[in-house]
Structure formats: structure tokens, C-alpha cells
Amino acid sequence: MTSTRVAVGVTFMRMDQRGPEPRPLPQDSTIVRLAHCSVPFYRYLYGTVGGPYLWWLRRSLRDTELASILRNPSVSVHVLYRGGEPAGFFELDTGGKPNVNLSYFGLMPHAVGLGFGTAFLDAAVEAAWQAGARTITVNTCTADHERALP
């Protein structure tokens, strides 16, 4: 197996106050905060959402390491379902309260371009505020979707 180095620029963002009212998701959509996320299901979400954008960090973890992260009470995984099937996910980390980090966020390839990504991001940000954030942080990079930055 050969590896290739890819240079990316990383942008760190911080939000210190609430924005406008969150936009609504489509009627056939719901977001479920998972009470327990199994390692295989997380790998499915992470790989499907992040694969096109070269997400690698969680793929490099052993199952035991990933399971430890997923069991951490400060980490929550939220899945967007549309029409009954997964369409995206986000992960929050409240371990640095009052800072809440939006660790991962994205749509599955079949859901990209359908016009509800902004509403889904609004829901992720609202979930961070609801988790007690005074500050929300997130980072993105040049390998992420072109709409990751405004």
C-alpha cells in the first residue's frame, strides 16, 4: 500500500453568541442523539460522510480506542435521518465546557446538494447551545466540502 501526502489548510472558527433562529429541517427528517453508538455504526457514518473529504483520524484508531471515545459522557453522536435512512451525522464534545466543540459534521453523499445542509448545521449549533455552550468551536480544512466555509 502506498501513501500520498496531501497538503491542506485548516481554518479554526469560534462562535460566542447565538445567531438567527435555526432553519427548519425538511418534514421527513429527524435528528436522533444516540444513547449508545456502536463502533461499526460509527465507522459506517464516519467513513460514508468523511470518505470523500479524506477524513482519516478516527479511521486510524483501533476499535478499543474508538469505543473509549464513544463511551465518554462528554461525547455525543447525533444522526440525521431523512425518509428513515441515515443522511448525515454530527458529533459534539462538551468536555471543555463552557466550550463545546463540533468535532465532526457532514452529510452522506446521497444527501449533498439537496438543500438542507444549512438547516442541519443550524441544528448542530443549536444542540451545542442546548448542551450548555458559551462558546462553540469547529474546524474545517481545504479537503472538506466546498461549502464548509461561508
C-alpha positions, 0 to 999 in steps of 0.5 A: 500500500502506498501513501500520498501526502496531501497538503491542506489548510485548516481554518479554526472558527469560534462562535460566542453568541447565538445567531438567527433562529435555526432553519427548519429541517425538511418534514421527513427528517429527524435528528436522533442523539444516540444513547449508545453508538456502536463502533461499526455504526460509527465507522459506517457514518464516519467513513460514508460522510468523511470518505470523500473529504479524506477524513482519516483520524478516527479511521486510524484508531483501533476499535478499543480506542474508538469505543473509549471515545464513544463511551465518554459522557462528554461525547455525543453522536447525533444522526440525521435521518431523512425518509428513515435512512441515515443522511448525515451525522454530527458529533459534539464534545462538551468536555471543555465546557463552557466550550463545546466543540463540533468535532465532526459534521457532514452529510452522506453523499446521497444527501449533498446538494439537496438543500438542507445542509444549512438547516442541519448545521443550524441544528448542530449549533443549536444542540451545542447551545442546548448542551450548555455552550458559551462558546462553540468551536469547529474546524474545517480544512481545504479537503472538506466540502466546498461549502464548509466555509461561508 
